[in-house]
Amino acid sequence: MCIELRIAFIVQRYGNEILGGSEYHCRLIAERLAPKHQVEVLTTCARDYVTWKNEDPEGTDRVRGVTVRRFANARTRDIQAFNRYSEWIFNNPHTRDDEMEWLRQQGPWCPALLEYLDRNQHQYDILIFFTYLYAPTVLGIRIAPHKSILVPTAHDEPAIHLEIYKELFSQPAGIAYNTEVERRFLTTHFSIRALEEETVGCGVDLPQAQVYQRDRTNGAESEESEADDADEPVQEEDRPPSWRPHLAGRGIVFRRRHRLHGPFVLYGGRIDPGKGCEELIEYFSTYVEQGGDASLVLMGVKLMPLPEERFIRFAGRLSDQERLQALEAATIVVVPSPYESLSLLALESFAVGTPILANARSEVLVDHCQKSNAGLYYADRDEFVECLNLLVADHRLRTAMGRNGRAYVRKNYRWDVILAKYERMFARLRPSQPVRR
């Protein structure tokens, strides 16, 4: 029997407008736990992770059924000054005080959130901290480590080797890893003293498979998902009254809205050099120069300039429904980030039956591709071009990968499995449990 708990999630940003990263992951988990528990989110007033400028009002809000308490940041980030300081601290001897200054400069710096947590931590049965990197986690986990669960979303990067993170990973009573790859990395490099460790990840919805009529209009490839799961057909009576045959093909709505003709490769998330987008555009330009005829569509928040090329399309920030339509419409979804601890973009692509092309420098993405047989990965420009040419040309390969991806998500990332893992951790980490020191 599930006992209702009062749970606080602590995360640096929170809201419907954030459609990627640890913040999106946090929101998905919080919303799924809210029907069974009293869930609150403690976060900052920032929307922009570059400056941490206060944009949302302070106070209590409701976001999709979850109570959200927002606290104003005490400072914004000067990204150029921070980058200079980071370059110094990663390459020179320094003190713990230097690392704390780095943490302040990185942001978000929100003493009000930490003060609230310190005063009110006794009201919560469980504290869940999302992502290891930022000050609310580093400083917040110290307040009540005996009932704290850390969701690290960690990968090998310069920052994680600072001494402050050695302390952090030794403190929480529970750690919820995203993947076995992340778990191996952290347990190899840090002294983990958690009472409970689980490889949890995040649930992914499997949209009901559709039976689409063949529609080659404007180069759309709607036929490639026709009956992609024979055990999940859509019956005539299940179709909504507004169903229109000429718009029923896979991806047709998104393609027509954005005037997309022929094959296209989709990226979704922060459009940022740090996510591999600069390299992606360079590699894709080579693909086009060598005769490739697919387009590159980027959806999400643009944090870097995009070249004015006929083969690049910027779709902007999309709603959840439009995002799903885009993933279905894409010929291939590309995941160019070299740093991933889970990659919801890859898993959501698998869920709708679209194969991925992933950066081989991310061990997590390579692991997904190998275990699912639903994607290829590239280590350099030439491999990117060859993989892309193969996937664009081979309809049967894409169809088979699409089926494999859906099966992989069904087996490993169903919501009932993910939530059961959280419930087991909660049951073992009730406040009566002693703190391990």
N, C-alpha and C positions, 0 to 999 in steps of 0.2 A: 504494500500500500504506500502510495506517494504522500509524504508529509509536506504540507505547504510551508515554504521557507520564505524569508525575506532576503532577497539577493540584490546586491549592488554591483553593477558593471562600472568600471573606471576606464575611460578611454579618452584620447586627446580631442577628438571631434566626433560629432554624432548628428545624423540627419538624413532625410530622404535623398538629399542632393548628392550625397557621397556614395558613389556606385562602384567602389573598388577598395582594395587594401584591407587593413585590419579593422578599419572603422565599419566598412560594409559587413565584414565577417561578424563583428560584434553585434551589429543591428540584427542580422539574421538569427543569431543565437538568442538574443534578448527577446525578440518577438515570439520565437517558438517556445520559450520557457514561460512567458507571461501568462498564458492561460492556466497554468498549474501553480504558479508561485507569485508572490508580490515582488515584482521586478522594478528596480529603479536604475537609471543611468546617471552617473556623475561625470560631467564633462565640462569643457570650456565654452566660451562664447564664440570661438573661432570657426570659420568655414575654410579659410585658406591656410594650408599647412606651410606655406613659404614664409608668410609674415606673422601668422597667428593674430592677426588683427581681430578685435572684438566686433562681430557683426550681428550675432543673435543677442537678444536682450537677456539680461541676467534673470534668474528666477526659474520657476517650475513650468514645464511645458508637457504636452502629450504628443507623442509621435507614434502613430500606428498602434495605439493601445498601450504604449509603454510610457511611464512617468520619467521625464528627463529633467534633471537639475543642472542648470548652467551657471558657471562662475566666470567672472571676467579675468582675463590675463593681465598681469601686472606690467608686462612689457611686450613689445613686438620684436620681431627678429630682423636684424640687418643681415641679409643673406650673404652679401659680399664679405663683411667683416667676419661672419661665422665661418665661411669657407676658408678664409685666411687662417683663422685660429685652428680650424680642424687640420689643415695642412701642417701646421706647426706641431700640434699635439700628437698627431699620428706618426711623426717622424723624429721626435726629439724627446730626451729624458724630461720628465715632468713630475709634479707632485699630485697628491689627491685633491688639493685645493684647486689646482689647474683643471682637473677633470670636472670638479663641481662647477667651475666657471664655464667650462665647455657645455655642461648640461644646461646651465642657465641661458647661455647664448643660443643653444639649439632650440629651446622652447618646446612646448608651451610652458611658460613660467606662471603658475597659477597657485599662489599661496592660499587663496580663498578656498579652493577645492580641497586642499590638504587639511586646512583648519577645520572645515566642515566634517571631513572624514574622521579626523581625530576626535572631534566632539561627539560624533554620532555613530561611530563604528559599532558600539554595543547594540544598536538597533537592528543590525544586519546579522543574519546567520552565516552568510557566505559573501566574500568579496571576490570578484573576478576581474583581473587586470588584463587588458588587451594590449599587447605588443611590449616587448622588453625595453624599447629604445628611449622612451621619453620620461621626463621628470615626474609626471603623475604616477607612473608605475614604479620608478626607482625609489622615490621618496614615500609613496603611498603604501607600498607593500610592507614597509617597516612598522606601520601602525598596528596591524593585527595579523602578523604572518601566520598564526595558527589556524586562521579560517580563510586564508587567501589562496586563490588558484591563479596561476599565471598561464596565460595563453601567449607563448613567446613570439610567435610569427618571426622566427629568427633564421638567419642564414649567415654565411661567412662573409663578413665585411669589416673594414678597419675599425669601426666603432665598437664592435662587440668584444674586442680584445682589450678594452680599457679595464682598469682594476675595479671600477665601480660596478661593472657587470658581473665580475666574479662574486662580489658580495650579493648582488641581486639574485643570482640563480641558486644560491645556497639558502635563501630565506623562505620561500613559500611552502606551505604545507602540501600543495598540489600543483602539478604541472600538466597541462593539457596540450600535448604536441599536435602539430598539424599532420605530420607524416613520419614514417619510420626514418626517412633520410634526415629530417630535422632532429629527431630523437637521438640518432647516432652521433650527429655532429655535437649536440649539446652535452651528452653524457661523456663524450670523449674529451671535451675541452674544459668542462666545468665540474666542480664538486657539487653534485645534486644531492640534497638531503631531504627531498620531499617525501612525505608519508605515502602519497598516492601519485602515481604517474600513469597516464593513459595516452595512447595515440588516438586522438579524437577526430580532428579535422572539422569539416562543416558539411551539413546536409545540402543536397542539391535536388530541386524539384525535377522530376521527369515528366515533361509535358506529355499528354496523351498522344500517342502516335496518330497521325492523320493519314487518310487515304486521299491523295490529291489526284485530280485528273491531269493528264499530260497537257502541259501548256508550254510551248516553245516561244511564246510571244516575247519579243525584244531580247531573245537570248536567255530568258530565265530557264533555270535548270530544275523546275519543280518536279520533274519525273523521278529525280534520283532518290527521293524519300518515299516513293509510293509503296505503301504497305511495308515500311521498313521494320515493323515488328508484327509478324503475322498473328501473334496472340493478342494484339490490342487493336482490332479494327474499329473504325468509327462507323456506326450504323446510320442509315439514311435518317431514321427518326431522331438520332442524337444531334443532327445538325441544327443550328439555331435558325429561327424564322428568317433572319436577315441574310442567310447564306446565299452567296451569289457565285455560281459556277465560274464565271470569268475572273473572279478574284480568289478562287479556292486553292490555286497552286502554291506549293511551298515557296515562301519568300516573295510572292508576287506583290503583296501590299507594300512591303518595304522597298522593293525595287522600283515600283511605279512612283512612290512618293519621292524618292531621291533620284529618279531618272537614271537608273543604272541598267546598262545593257551588257550582256555577256558575263563572263566569269569575273568575280571580284574576291579579293582577300580582305578580311576584316580584322582590325585591331580595336580593342575596347579597354578603356581605363585612362589613367593620366597620360597625356601626350607630352612626354618629358624625356630628355636625354637619359636620365637615370633609369628609365624603364626600357631602355634600348631602342627608343623611337628614332633617334638620329641615325643610328646604324641601320635600322630597318629601312628607312627611306633611301639611304645610300645603296643598300643591297637591292632594293626593289627597282631603283633607277637602272642598275646594271641589268636586271632581268628584262626591263623594257627595252633597253639599248640592244639587247641580244635577241630581240624579236618577240618577247612575251606580250600577250595581248590582254592580260587581266588588269583590272584597276585595283587601287589600294584605297580602302575606305577606313577612316579613323573616327571613332565615336568616343566621346568623353570630354574632359576639360583640357583645353589647349594651353600648355605652359611653355611652349617653344614656337617659334615661327615655322610655318610650313611653306615649302617652295610652291610657286605657282606653276604646277605641271598639270597637263590634261589628264594624267592617269591618277592623280591624287584627289580624293574627295573628303571633305570634312563634314561629318554628319552632326557634330555637336553633341551636347548632353541629351540623352534620350531617357524617356520614362522606362519603367520596368517592362511594360508590354512592348514598347518599341525596341528595346534592347533584345528581347526574346525574338521578335520578328527579324531583327538584323542578324542574329546568330543563325537562325533558320535559313535566311536568304543567302548567306555567304557560301561561296564555293569552298573556301578554306578560312579558318581563323588562325591568325598568327599570334604567337606569344613570345615577344622578343626580349623580355626581361632576363638578364643573367642572374637576378636575385629573386627567388621565390621560395616561400615556405609552404605554399599549398597551391595557389593559382586557381581562384574561382572562375576566371575566364576560361581556362582549359576545361574545368569540370562542367561548366555550363554549356560549353560547346559540345562536349561529349554527350551531355544530356539531351540535346536536340538533334544529335546525329550528324554533326558537322566535324570533320577531321581537323586536326591542328598541325601547324608547323611551328616548332618550338626551338628556342635557343639552347644548344647543347651545353652551354656553360652553366646552366642551372641543373644541378643533379636531381632536383625534385621533378622538373619537367621531363627529363630523360626517363626517370623512373615511371612517371605516368604513361609515357608513350610505350615503354617496353612492356609494362604490365597490362595495358589496355589493348595494344595493337590498334590504336585509334589515332596515331599521329606519327609524323616524322620529325627529325631534329637536325639542325645544321650547326657546324662548328666554324664555318667561314663563309665568305661571299659566294664562292663557287658551289659549295654544298647547298646554300640557300637557293641559288638559281636552279640547280638540278632537281632538288626536291620539289620546288614550286612547279617547274615544268611537268614533272611526273604527275603530281596531284591534279593539276589543271587538266591534263590530257586524259587521265584514266578515270572515267566515270565509274567503272566497276570497282576499282580500288577504293574510291571515295565512299561508295555505297557500303562496301564491306566494313570499312573503318567506322562508318556511321553506326552500323549495327553493333560493332565491338564497343564503341564508346558508350552507347546506351546500356549495354550489359555491364560494363565496368562500373558505371555510376549506380546502377541498380544493385549490384553486389556490395559495393564499398561505401556509398555515400547516401544511403537512404536516411531520411530524417529520424525515423524511429530508432535506428541503430545509434545515431549520433547522440540523440537526447538520452537514451538509456545509459550511455557512457557517462554523461554529465550527472545523471541521477545517482549512479553508483559512487561517483566521487563525492557528491554531496552527502550521501549516507555515511561515508567513512570519515568525513571531515567535519562532523558536527562540532560545535564549540566545546563539547565535553572532552574531545580528544586532546591529549597532552601535546605540547609543543616540543618538537625535536630540536635540540640545540647541538 
